[in-house]
Amino acid sequence: MEHINTPVDVISMCSANGDIRPLRLRMESEDHQLLRVDIDEIVSSKPIQYVGIEAIVFLCRATVEAKQWLFELKYTIRTHSWCLVRKVY
């Protein structure tokens, strides 16, 4: 397990009732190249509240450079920002 807590760019979709779903993210790889990650599956999502900050944590699965990734993305509601919380390989 690798903890990252890095802000990332995310393309997401909102349903008619306001549910948000991440579709793709973009981050910088270890060799400083932009890496595009298409999310294959959202395994789970759960709303969290920590010190008055509301967020949603998504457990996602993706194939990146022929490897399966399992990772957590956090969407902070008030700031409308996304963060790659950790990777679970």
N, CA, C and O atoms as CSV, one atom per row, in Angstrom:
chain,resi,resn,atom,element,x,y,z
A,1,MET,N,N,0.848,-1.171,0.000
A,1,MET,CA,C,0.000,0.000,0.000
A,1,MET,C,C,0.897,1.238,0.000
A,1,MET,O,O,1.857,1.330,0.764
A,2,GLU,N,N,0.565,2.166,-0.858
A,2,GLU,CA,C,1.348,3.391,-0.992
A,2,GLU,C,C,0.448,4.594,-0.763
A,2,GLU,O,O,-0.513,4.805,-1.503
A,3,HIS,N,N,0.756,5.387,0.267
A,3,HIS,CA,C,-0.011,6.604,0.538
A,3,HIS,C,C,0.584,7.751,-0.266
A,3,HIS,O,O,1.798,7.957,-0.275
A,4,ILE,N,N,-0.280,8.486,-0.933
A,4,ILE,CA,C,0.187,9.527,-1.830
A,4,ILE,C,C,-0.368,10.897,-1.435
A,4,ILE,O,O,0.392,11.851,-1.268
A,5,ASN,N,N,-1.671,10.993,-1.288
A,5,ASN,CA,C,-2.345,12.264,-0.997
A,5,ASN,C,C,-1.926,13.376,-1.947
A,5,ASN,O,O,-1.497,14.450,-1.524
A,6,THR,N,N,-2.061,13.095,-3.245
A,6,THR,CA,C,-1.673,14.030,-4.287
A,6,THR,C,C,-2.900,14.558,-5.016
A,6,THR,O,O,-3.754,13.769,-5.421
A,7,PRO,N,N,-3.010,15.875,-5.193
A,7,PRO,CA,C,-4.107,16.403,-6.010
A,7,PRO,C,C,-3.971,15.913,-7.451
A,7,PRO,O,O,-2.870,15.878,-7.999
A,8,VAL,N,N,-5.108,15.532,-8.067
A,8,VAL,CA,C,-5.117,15.050,-9.444
A,8,VAL,C,C,-6.257,15.706,-10.210
A,8,VAL,O,O,-7.228,16.181,-9.622
A,9,ASP,N,N,-6.121,15.724,-11.543
A,9,ASP,CA,C,-7.192,16.177,-12.418
A,9,ASP,C,C,-8.110,14.993,-12.672
A,9,ASP,O,O,-7.637,13.893,-12.958
A,10,VAL,N,N,-9.412,15.203,-12.570
A,10,VAL,CA,C,-10.380,14.117,-12.757
A,10,VAL,C,C,-11.497,14.585,-13.674
A,10,VAL,O,O,-11.988,15.708,-13.558
A,11,ILE,N,N,-11.888,13.708,-14.584
A,11,ILE,CA,C,-13.111,13.905,-15.359
A,11,ILE,C,C,-14.154,13.033,-14.689
A,11,ILE,O,O,-13.946,11.837,-14.487
A,12,SER,N,N,-15.272,13.642,-14.350
A,12,SER,CA,C,-16.321,12.909,-13.641
A,12,SER,C,C,-17.679,13.167,-14.279
A,12,SER,O,O,-17.830,14.042,-15.132
A,13,MET,N,N,-18.649,12.395,-13.851
A,13,MET,CA,C,-20.005,12.506,-14.361
A,13,MET,C,C,-20.948,12.659,-13.167
A,13,MET,O,O,-20.778,12.001,-12.141
A,14,CYS,N,N,-21.933,13.528,-13.314
A,14,CYS,CA,C,-22.956,13.701,-12.278
A,14,CYS,C,C,-24.287,13.195,-12.810
A,14,CYS,O,O,-24.662,13.488,-13.945
A,15,SER,N,N,-24.996,12.439,-11.992
A,15,SER,CA,C,-26.311,11.947,-12.396
A,15,SER,C,C,-27.362,13.029,-12.146
A,15,SER,O,O,-27.065,14.072,-11.563
A,16,ALA,N,N,-28.567,12.775,-12.583
A,16,ALA,CA,C,-29.659,13.740,-12.413
A,16,ALA,C,C,-29.974,13.986,-10.940
A,16,ALA,O,O,-30.459,15.060,-10.584
A,17,ASN,N,N,-29.703,13.001,-10.077
A,17,ASN,CA,C,-29.994,13.188,-8.649
A,17,ASN,C,C,-28.770,13.669,-7.859
A,17,ASN,O,O,-28.807,13.710,-6.630
A,18,GLY,N,N,-27.673,14.037,-8.567
A,18,GLY,CA,C,-26.534,14.655,-7.910
A,18,GLY,C,C,-25.403,13.718,-7.532
A,18,GLY,O,O,-24.411,14.170,-6.960
A,19,ASP,N,N,-25.513,12.423,-7.831
A,19,ASP,CA,C,-24.420,11.499,-7.535
A,19,ASP,C,C,-23.261,11.752,-8.492
A,19,ASP,O,O,-23.469,11.943,-9.690
A,20,ILE,N,N,-22.044,11.752,-7.962
A,20,ILE,CA,C,-20.857,12.003,-8.778
A,20,ILE,C,C,-20.085,10.699,-8.949
A,20,ILE,O,O,-20.030,9.871,-8.039
A,21,ARG,N,N,-19.485,10.528,-10.141
A,21,ARG,CA,C,-18.752,9.305,-10.450
A,21,ARG,C,C,-17.506,9.665,-11.254
A,21,ARG,O,O,-17.618,10.250,-12.331
A,22,PRO,N,N,-16.314,9.322,-10.745
A,22,PRO,CA,C,-15.100,9.602,-11.508
A,22,PRO,C,C,-14.982,8.664,-12.710
A,22,PRO,O,O,-15.299,7.479,-12.609
A,23,LEU,N,N,-14.525,9.195,-13.849
A,23,LEU,CA,C,-14.356,8.404,-15.064
A,23,LEU,C,C,-12.890,8.250,-15.464
A,23,LEU,O,O,-12.481,7.184,-15.925
A,24,ARG,N,N,-12.102,9.303,-15.291
A,24,ARG,CA,C,-10.715,9.315,-15.750
A,24,ARG,C,C,-9.935,10.290,-14.886
A,24,ARG,O,O,-10.470,11.306,-14.443
A,25,LEU,N,N,-8.665,9.977,-14.648
A,25,LEU,CA,C,-7.820,10.923,-13.935
A,25,LEU,C,C,-6.508,11.098,-14.676
A,25,LEU,O,O,-6.114,10.258,-15.486
A,26,ARG,N,N,-5.839,12.205,-14.385
A,26,ARG,CA,C,-4.552,12.510,-14.984
A,26,ARG,C,C,-3.607,12.900,-13.861
A,26,ARG,O,O,-3.921,13.736,-13.015
A,27,MET,N,N,-2.433,12.264,-13.880
A,27,MET,CA,C,-1.447,12.526,-12.838
A,27,MET,C,C,-0.053,12.469,-13.440
A,27,MET,O,O,0.127,12.040,-14.580
A,28,GLU,N,N,0.928,12.904,-12.666
A,28,GLU,CA,C,2.311,12.847,-13.112
A,28,GLU,C,C,2.926,11.542,-12.629
A,28,GLU,O,O,2.811,11.201,-11.452
A,29,SER,N,N,3.579,10.808,-13.528
A,29,SER,CA,C,4.215,9.543,-13.172
A,29,SER,C,C,5.568,9.788,-12.502
A,29,SER,O,O,6.015,10.928,-12.377
A,30,GLU,N,N,6.218,8.686,-12.071
A,30,GLU,CA,C,7.517,8.810,-11.415
A,30,GLU,C,C,8.568,9.445,-12.332
A,30,GLU,O,O,9.461,10.146,-11.857
A,31,ASP,N,N,8.464,9.202,-13.647
A,31,ASP,CA,C,9.421,9.789,-14.588
A,31,ASP,C,C,8.942,11.134,-15.144
A,31,ASP,O,O,9.402,11.580,-16.196
A,32,HIS,N,N,8.016,11.772,-14.428
A,32,HIS,CA,C,7.525,13.120,-14.709
A,32,HIS,C,C,6.797,13.260,-16.050
A,32,HIS,O,O,6.833,14.322,-16.671
A,33,GLN,N,N,6.150,12.203,-16.483
A,33,GLN,CA,C,5.300,12.231,-17.663
A,33,GLN,C,C,3.841,12.285,-17.201
A,33,GLN,O,O,3.505,11.765,-16.137
A,34,LEU,N,N,2.981,12.911,-17.997
A,34,LEU,CA,C,1.560,12.901,-17.660
A,34,LEU,C,C,0.994,11.528,-17.958
A,34,LEU,O,O,1.197,10.982,-19.042
A,35,LEU,N,N,0.290,10.982,-16.998
A,35,LEU,CA,C,-0.265,9.637,-17.094
A,35,LEU,C,C,-1.788,9.740,-17.043
A,35,LEU,O,O,-2.353,10.289,-16.097
A,36,ARG,N,N,-2.440,9.208,-18.067
A,36,ARG,CA,C,-3.905,9.199,-18.125
A,36,ARG,C,C,-4.389,7.833,-17.654
A,36,ARG,O,O,-3.938,6.801,-18.149
A,37,VAL,N,N,-5.305,7.836,-16.698
A,37,VAL,CA,C,-5.816,6.603,-16.115
A,37,VAL,C,C,-7.330,6.558,-16.323
A,37,VAL,O,O,-8.063,7.368,-15.755
A,38,ASP,N,N,-7.794,5.610,-17.137
A,38,ASP,CA,C,-9.228,5.387,-17.326
A,38,ASP,C,C,-9.710,4.418,-16.258
A,38,ASP,O,O,-9.162,3.324,-16.117
A,39,ILE,N,N,-10.712,4.806,-15.520
A,39,ILE,CA,C,-11.227,3.979,-14.426
A,39,ILE,C,C,-12.124,2.889,-15.013
A,39,ILE,O,O,-13.124,3.176,-15.670
A,40,ASP,N,N,-11.746,1.629,-14.762
A,40,ASP,CA,C,-12.503,0.483,-15.261
A,40,ASP,C,C,-13.727,0.182,-14.401
A,40,ASP,O,O,-14.781,-0.194,-14.914
A,41,GLU,N,N,-13.575,0.351,-13.087
A,41,GLU,CA,C,-14.655,-0.044,-12.177
A,41,GLU,C,C,-14.552,0.757,-10.885
A,41,GLU,O,O,-13.457,1.013,-10.384
A,42,ILE,N,N,-15.704,1.147,-10.355
A,42,ILE,CA,C,-15.757,1.729,-9.024
A,42,ILE,C,C,-16.220,0.615,-8.103
A,42,ILE,O,O,-17.373,0.187,-8.157
A,43,VAL,N,N,-15.313,0.149,-7.258
A,43,VAL,CA,C,-15.595,-0.977,-6.379
A,43,VAL,C,C,-16.550,-0.556,-5.265
A,43,VAL,O,O,-17.489,-1.280,-4.935
A,44,SER,N,N,-16.304,0.616,-4.692
A,44,SER,CA,C,-17.185,1.125,-3.640
A,44,SER,C,C,-17.009,2.630,-3.513
A,44,SER,O,O,-16.036,3.205,-4.003
A,45,SER,N,N,-17.958,3.246,-2.853
A,45,SER,CA,C,-17.856,4.670,-2.516
A,45,SER,C,C,-18.528,4.874,-1.171
A,45,SER,O,O,-19.519,4.222,-0.843
A,46,LYS,N,N,-17.959,5.805,-0.392
A,46,LYS,CA,C,-18.564,6.088,0.915
A,46,LYS,C,C,-18.357,7.551,1.273
A,46,LYS,O,O,-17.268,8.097,1.099
A,47,PRO,N,N,-19.410,8.176,1.772
A,47,PRO,CA,C,-19.266,9.557,2.238
A,47,PRO,C,C,-18.532,9.561,3.577
A,47,PRO,O,O,-18.770,8.699,4.423
A,48,ILE,N,N,-17.652,10.521,3.763
A,48,ILE,CA,C,-16.953,10.666,5.042
A,48,ILE,C,C,-17.055,12.104,5.504
A,48,ILE,O,O,-17.249,13.019,4.703
A,49,GLN,N,N,-16.921,12.291,6.811
A,49,GLN,CA,C,-16.901,13.637,7.377
A,49,GLN,C,C,-15.827,13.645,8.445
A,49,GLN,O,O,-15.884,12.887,9.413
A,50,TYR,N,N,-14.838,14.520,8.252
A,50,TYR,CA,C,-13.711,14.594,9.162
A,50,TYR,C,C,-13.477,16.056,9.519
A,50,TYR,O,O,-13.151,16.866,8.651
A,51,VAL,N,N,-13.639,16.387,10.773
A,51,VAL,CA,C,-13.474,17.747,11.280
A,51,VAL,C,C,-14.326,18.733,10.472
A,51,VAL,O,O,-13.865,19.822,10.128
A,52,GLY,N,N,-15.548,18.351,10.179
A,52,GLY,CA,C,-16.472,19.217,9.476
A,52,GLY,C,C,-16.278,19.281,7.973
A,52,GLY,O,O,-16.995,20.017,7.296
A,53,ILE,N,N,-15.325,18.528,7.432
A,53,ILE,CA,C,-15.090,18.522,5.991
A,53,ILE,C,C,-15.770,17.305,5.390
A,53,ILE,O,O,-15.445,16.166,5.723
A,54,GLU,N,N,-16.727,17.566,4.490
A,54,GLU,CA,C,-17.449,16.479,3.835
A,54,GLU,C,C,-16.715,16.045,2.578
A,54,GLU,O,O,-16.252,16.879,1.800
A,55,ALA,N,N,-16.611,14.738,2.383
A,55,ALA,CA,C,-15.936,14.205,1.204
A,55,ALA,C,C,-16.556,12.855,0.852
A,55,ALA,O,O,-17.319,12.278,1.627
A,56,ILE,N,N,-16.208,12.371,-0.331
A,56,ILE,CA,C,-16.610,11.036,-0.769
A,56,ILE,C,C,-15.333,10.319,-1.182
A,56,ILE,O,O,-14.532,10.854,-1.948
A,57,VAL,N,N,-15.147,9.103,-0.672
A,57,VAL,CA,C,-13.979,8.305,-1.010
A,57,VAL,C,C,-14.428,7.185,-1.939
A,57,VAL,O,O,-15.346,6.429,-1.621
A,58,PHE,N,N,-13.767,7.088,-3.092
A,58,PHE,CA,C,-14.072,6.068,-4.099
A,58,PHE,C,C,-12.928,5.067,-4.149
A,58,PHE,O,O,-11.768,5.455,-4.280
A,59,LEU,N,N,-13.248,3.783,-4.045
A,59,LEU,CA,C,-12.278,2.721,-4.274
A,59,LEU,C,C,-12.432,2.311,-5.729
A,59,LEU,O,O,-13.495,1.837,-6.131
A,60,CYS,N,N,-11.381,2.491,-6.522
A,60,CYS,CA,C,-11.459,2.307,-7.973
A,60,CYS,C,C,-10.457,1.258,-8.452
A,60,CYS,O,O,-9.440,1.000,-7.808
A,61,ARG,N,N,-10.778,0.660,-9.605
A,61,ARG,CA,C,-9.896,-0.293,-10.265
A,61,ARG,C,C,-9.631,0.220,-11.673
A,61,ARG,O,O,-10.536,0.699,-12.356
A,62,ALA,N,N,-8.358,0.109,-12.099
A,62,ALA,CA,C,-7.969,0.557,-13.438
A,62,ALA,C,C,-6.784,-0.274,-13.931
A,62,ALA,O,O,-6.053,-0.871,-13.141
A,63,THR,N,N,-6.613,-0.298,-15.238
A,63,THR,CA,C,-5.442,-0.927,-15.850
A,63,THR,C,C,-4.521,0.185,-16.323
A,63,THR,O,O,-4.899,1.003,-17.161
A,64,VAL,N,N,-3.305,0.209,-15.778
A,64,VAL,CA,C,-2.339,1.260,-16.093
A,64,VAL,C,C,-1.048,0.589,-16.540
A,64,VAL,O,O,-0.427,-0.158,-15.783
A,65,GLU,N,N,-0.652,0.866,-17.781
A,65,GLU,CA,C,0.577,0.296,-18.344
A,65,GLU,C,C,0.629,-1.219,-18.138
A,65,GLU,O,O,1.641,-1.759,-17.690
A,66,ALA,N,N,-0.464,-1.892,-18.469
A,66,ALA,CA,C,-0.621,-3.353,-18.402
A,66,ALA,C,C,-0.587,-3.907,-16.976
A,66,ALA,O,O,-0.369,-5.104,-16.786
A,67,LYS,N,N,-0.799,-3.055,-15.977
A,67,LYS,CA,C,-0.862,-3.498,-14.578
A,67,LYS,C,C,-2.200,-3.090,-13.989
A,67,LYS,O,O,-2.720,-2.019,-14.302
A,68,GLN,N,N,-2.759,-3.941,-13.138
A,68,GLN,CA,C,-4.000,-3.614,-12.434
A,68,GLN,C,C,-3.683,-2.730,-11.235
A,68,GLN,O,O,-2.813,-3.055,-10.428
A,69,TRP,N,N,-4.385,-1.626,-11.126
A,69,TRP,CA,C,-4.281,-0.743,-9.967
A,69,TRP,C,C,-5.584,-0.799,-9.191
A,69,TRP,O,O,-6.666,-0.873,-9.774
A,70,LEU,N,N,-5.472,-0.762,-7.879
A,70,LEU,CA,C,-6.606,-0.548,-6.993
A,70,LEU,C,C,-6.216,0.678,-6.178
A,70,LEU,O,O,-5.167,0.685,-5.534
A,71,PHE,N,N,-7.046,1.711,-6.200
A,71,PHE,CA,C,-6.660,2.961,-5.557
A,71,PHE,C,C,-7.880,3.681,-5.012
A,71,PHE,O,O,-9.013,3.408,-5.407
A,72,GLU,N,N,-7.624,4.614,-4.089
A,72,GLU,CA,C,-8.681,5.435,-3.499
A,72,GLU,C,C,-8.550,6.870,-4.003
A,72,GLU,O,O,-7.473,7.465,-3.987
A,73,LEU,N,N,-9.673,7.394,-4.445
A,73,LEU,CA,C,-9.794,8.799,-4.831
A,73,LEU,C,C,-10.719,9.477,-3.836
A,73,LEU,O,O,-11.731,8.908,-3.429
A,74,LYS,N,N,-10.368,10.692,-3.448
A,74,LYS,CA,C,-11.230,11.443,-2.528
A,74,LYS,C,C,-11.698,12.718,-3.205
A,74,LYS,O,O,-10.898,13.479,-3.748
A,75,TYR,N,N,-13.005,12.940,-3.164
A,75,TYR,CA,C,-13.600,14.170,-3.683
A,75,TYR,C,C,-14.062,14.999,-2.495
A,75,TYR,O,O,-14.925,14.565,-1.731
A,76,THR,N,N,-13.491,16.193,-2.334
A,76,THR,CA,C,-13.890,17.093,-1.248
A,76,THR,C,C,-14.988,18.007,-1.770
A,76,THR,O,O,-14.788,18.757,-2.725
A,77,ILE,N,N,-16.131,17.934,-1.140
A,77,ILE,CA,C,-17.342,18.589,-1.649
A,77,ILE,C,C,-17.221,20.116,-1.647
A,77,ILE,O,O,-17.532,20.755,-2.652
A,78,ARG,N,N,-16.780,20.703,-0.548
A,78,ARG,CA,C,-16.748,22.162,-0.451
A,78,ARG,C,C,-15.784,22.795,-1.455
A,78,ARG,O,O,-16.094,23.838,-2.030
A,79,THR,N,N,-14.618,22.176,-1.673
A,79,THR,CA,C,-13.620,22.766,-2.565
A,79,THR,C,C,-13.693,22.216,-3.992
A,79,THR,O,O,-12.982,22.687,-4.879
A,80,HIS,N,N,-14.551,21.222,-4.208
A,80,HIS,CA,C,-14.691,20.575,-5.517
A,80,HIS,C,C,-13.337,20.080,-6.026
A,80,HIS,O,O,-13.014,20.243,-7.203
A,81,SER,N,N,-12.551,19.479,-5.140
A,81,SER,CA,C,-11.215,19.028,-5.525
A,81,SER,C,C,-11.069,17.513,-5.356
A,81,SER,O,O,-11.736,16.896,-4.526
A,82,TRP,N,N,-10.177,16.931,-6.167
A,82,TRP,CA,C,-9.910,15.498,-6.163
A,82,TRP,C,C,-8.492,15.253,-5.679
A,82,TRP,O,O,-7.586,16.044,-5.939
A,83,CYS,N,N,-8.312,14.135,-4.966
A,83,CYS,CA,C,-7.007,13.771,-4.433
A,83,CYS,C,C,-6.843,12.255,-4.548
A,83,CYS,O,O,-7.748,11.497,-4.196
A,84,LEU,N,N,-5.697,11.825,-5.038
A,84,LEU,CA,C,-5.366,10.400,-5.046
A,84,LEU,C,C,-4.827,10.099,-3.663
A,84,LEU,O,O,-3.720,10.506,-3.311
A,85,VAL,N,N,-5.628,9.375,-2.875
A,85,VAL,CA,C,-5.303,9.136,-1.478
A,85,VAL,C,C,-4.228,8.074,-1.333
A,85,VAL,O,O,-3.216,8.300,-0.669
A,86,ARG,N,N,-4.439,6.912,-1.951
A,86,ARG,CA,C,-3.460,5.825,-1.844
A,86,ARG,C,C,-3.664,4.828,-2.953
A,86,ARG,O,O,-4.753,4.701,-3.512
A,87,LYS,N,N,-2.587,4.117,-3.265
A,87,LYS,CA,C,-2.660,3.021,-4.230
A,87,LYS,C,C,-2.501,1.716,-3.469
A,87,LYS,O,O,-1.623,1.590,-2.615
A,88,VAL,N,N,-3.354,0.742,-3.782
A,88,VAL,CA,C,-3.268,-0.587,-3.224
A,88,VAL,C,C,-3.031,-1.494,-4.414
A,88,VAL,O,O,-3.958,-1.733,-5.188
A,89,TYR,N,N,-1.827,-2.005,-4.588
A,89,TYR,CA,C,-1.485,-2.746,-5.810
A,89,TYR,C,C,-2.058,-4.116,-5.860
A,89,TYR,O,O,-1.845,-4.840,-6.832
